[in-house]
C-alpha cells in the first residue's frame, strides 16, 4: 500500500475575454441540466455554451462519463466533433488533455461561449470572433498547462518514517512480434486545476493507457485490450474546500476496450490558499492488468 501526497498539476483557463466574475464556488453540477441548455444556433459546426461557467460545468459533468458517453454527447452537438476526428488532430497538447475537455471542441479546435468564438492552439486559447466579427489579430484569453504531477511516497526504512519524491506513473515498455512499433502501458494518477477568474475547480483522475511510438513521440494506440483492476483508494484535500466528491476505483473489467481510459477519482473547489500548498492526500492499494486482446505475451500485471 502506498500513501501518496500529490501536488496539483495545473490547467489554467483565464477568462479575460469573457469578462465574467463568479462569486459562488458552491455551484452544484446537474449533469443533464447543464448539458442541454446550449444556446440556439444555426451553426452546427461548433458547440455553443451560454457562459464560461456553463462551459466548465459541462466539462466537469462529462469528466465522470466514460468515453462512449462523451463521444455520444459531443457528436449529438456537432458532426465536426474533435473527439470523433481525433486522428486528424496534430495539436499534441490538446490530445494530452482529458477526453472530457476535448469533447467541448470541434475538429478545428474551436468553441463558442456566449457571443464569442475561442480557438485552442498549442496550450493557449484565443478570442477569434465576437458577434460574427473576426478579431485580427486574435486576442490571447486563456491557456492550459498540464504539469507533471509530483508525488511524495511514504516509506519506512530502519524504523524511521520518510518521504521519497517521485513522479507518480507506472509504465511498462514492450514490443509485439507482429508490429515494428514500440508499445507502452501506463497507469497513472493525473490532477488538473481549472481556473476562471475567482472560480477554481480541481479534478483527479486515474488514467489507463496504451501508447505506441515509431520515430516520433508516444501516441495513443487503438489496439483493443482486456483490462481487469481491483483498486481501492481514499482521497482528501490538504487545503480543504467545498463541493468535494470522491469515487472509488473498485473492481472493473473491460473486454476488447479501445483507447485510453480515464476514471474519475475526486473533484473539489479548494479553499483560497496558494497553489503550491494544495495537495491531494491519497491512499491507493490493489492490482491492475492489461493485455492486448488475443496476445497473451503482452500481459502486464501491475501492483500498487
N, C-alpha and C positions, 0 to 999 in steps of 0.2 A: 504494500500500500504506500502511496506517495501523497504527501500533503504539499500542495503547491501554492505559491504566492505569486500571482501573475500581475505584472504591471500592464496597464492597458495600452495596446496599440491604438492609434487614433485615426479616425476618419472624420475630418472636419469639413463641414459644408457651410460655408459662410453665405449669408443671405442678404448682402448689401443690396442686391438687385431687387429683392422682394420688398424691402422697406417695411418689415413686419416685426413687431415685438410680441413675445409670448410670455405672459406672466404666470400662467397656470401650469406648473410642472406635473400636475396630477391628472393630466388628461387620460381618460380611460380609452383603450383601444377596442372599439367594437368592429370586428373584422368585416362582417357583411355590410354594416352601415358605411364604413369608410371606403370600402372597395367599390361601392356602387354610386356614390354621389359625385360622379365625374361631371365636369361641365359639358353641356350640349355643344356639339361641334360638327361641322360638315367635313372636317379634316380627319379622316380615319387613318392617316399615315403616322399619327403621333398620339400618345396618350396624354390626356388633359387632366389636371388637378386643380381644385378650387383655390388652393393656397399652398404655401410652403409647408405649413403644419399638416395639411392633408396629405401631402407627398410623403412626409415622414411617418405618418400613421399607417399608410398603405405599406410602406417599407417594413415597418415593424410587424404588421399582421401577415405579410407574405413570408416573413422570416420563419414563422412557425408552421408553414406548409411544406410538403415535400415537393420535389422537382416537378412531378406530373401536374400537381395542382397549380404551381406557379406558372407553368407553361400554358395550362388551360386558361388561367386568368388573363395573362398578357396577350395571348392570341385572340381572346374574345374582345379585346380593346383595339387591337390593330393587327393586320396581317403582316405588317412590317416589323414585328417584334424582334428586338435584339436576341432574346433567348431562343427564338425559333431559327434565327440566322447567325448563331454564334460562330459557326465555322467560317463565316465571311469576315469576322471582326479581326483586325490587326492591332487593336489597342490592348497591349498586354496588361496594362494597369487596370483597365475596365474588366478584363477577363479574370483578374485576381480578386475582384470584388465578389461578395456573396451573390448567389443567383437571385435572391430577393431584390437586390439593388439593380441588377441587370434587367430584371423583368419590368422595370419602370421606364425603360428607354426603348426607342425604335432602333432599327439597324443602322441608322445614321447617327446614333448616339445623341438623339435629341429628346427633350421632354418639354411639355407645355405646362407652365404654372401660372394660373390666373390669365393675364393678358400677355404673358411673356414666353418666349421660347429660349431654352437654355441648351447649349451643346457641350457635351463632355469631350475632352481631348487630353489624353495622357495625364490624368490625375487632376485636371482643372475643369471648372465649369465656366462657360462664357455666356453672357447675355447677347443673343444674336438678333432678337426681334422683339418689338413691343407694339401692340395694336396693329399688327400686319405691316409694320415699317421696319426695314432692315437697319441694324445698328452697325455702322462702319467707323472705325474698327470695332470689333466685338469687345465687350467690357468684361473683365475678369470679375466674377461674383461668387466664386466658390472653389474649393479644392478638396481633394481626398488624399489621405496618407495612410497606408496600411503598413505601419511599422512592425518589425518582428517583435513578437511577444517575449518578454524576459520572464524567467521563472526561477524562483528560489525553491529548491527541493530540500525538504527537511531530512537530515540524516543523523545517525548515531554512530560514533566511532570511539572505541575505547571508553564507553560510558558517558561521553560528552555530546551534548546536542549542538549541531552546527548546521550551516546552510551552504549549499553549493549553487551558484547561479549558472544556469544553462538556458539554451533555447528549448522550448517545450515542443518537440516534434519527434515522433518515432518514424524512421524511414527504413526501407528495405529495397536495395537495388538488385536487379536480376536481369537475365537475358532469356529469351524464348528461342527454341530451336527453329521455329517457323518464321522468325522475324529478324531483320537486320538492326532493329532499334534497341536501345536500352530502355528498361522499364523501372518504375519506382513506385512502391506502395508508400502511402503517407497516412499516419494517424496523428492528428494534432488538434489542440485547442486554440482557437483564434478569438481575439477580443477586438471589437470595433466600437468606437465612440462617434456619435453623430452630434453635431452642434448646429444650431441656428440661433443666432443672437444669444439670448439668455436661456434657450431651451437646449438641454443636453440629455441624450439617451444613450445607454451603453448596452450592448448585447454580447453574449458569449456563446460560441458555437463549437461543436466537435465535428471536425472535418475528416472524412474517409475518402482518400483519393487514390487514383491510378494515373500515373503520368508516363509519358514516353519522350525520348529525345534522340534525334539523329545528330546533325551537326550543330544545330541551334540550341535554343533554350528548352527547358522542360515544358511540355504542353499536356493538356488534359486528354487522356486516352478514352476511347469509346468501347473498348472490348468489354463484353458482358462478364460480370463477376458473381461468384457466390460468396456471400458475406454473412458471418454469424458473429454476434457480440453479446457479451454479458458484462456490462459495466455499471457499477454503482458509484454515484458521486454525490457530494453535498457542496453547496456553494453559499457563500456570504460575501458581503462587500465591506471592506475595512472602513470606508468613508461613510457608510450608511446612505440612506436616501429614501425615495418614495417610489411607488408603483413597481415594487420588486416582484418578479416572477421567476420561478425555478422549475425546471423539468428534468427529472432523472433520465439517464440514457436507457438503462434497463436491458432487457433481453430483446434482441431484434434479429430477424433473419431476412436476407434479400437473396433472391434467386435470379440469375442472369440479369443483374442490375447494371445498367449503363450509366456512365458519367459519375461525377463526384457526388458524395452525399454530405449534406450539411444538416446536422442535428442541433436544434436549439437547446441551450442549457440554461441560460439565465438572461434576464433583462432588468435594468434598473434606471431610474432617474436619480443620479447621485446628488449628494449634498454639495454645496458650493465650497469645495476645497481645491487646492492646486492639483492639477492633473498628476504630477509626479507622486502625490500622496495617495492616489486612488489605487486600490488593489482588489482583485478577486481573491478570496480565500477558498481554496478548492481541495477537497479530498477525493481521490479517484482510485478505484481498485477493480480489477477484473481482467477479462481476456477478449480479444477480437482476432478474427482470422479472415483473410482474403484469398480467393483462388480464382484465376481466370477460368471461366466455365469450360469444363472438358479437358483442362490441362492441370492434372493433379500435382505435377512437379513444380508449379508456380505457387503453391500454397505457402502462406506465411502466417505463423501463429505468434501473436504479439501479446505481451502481458504488461499490465500497469500495477 
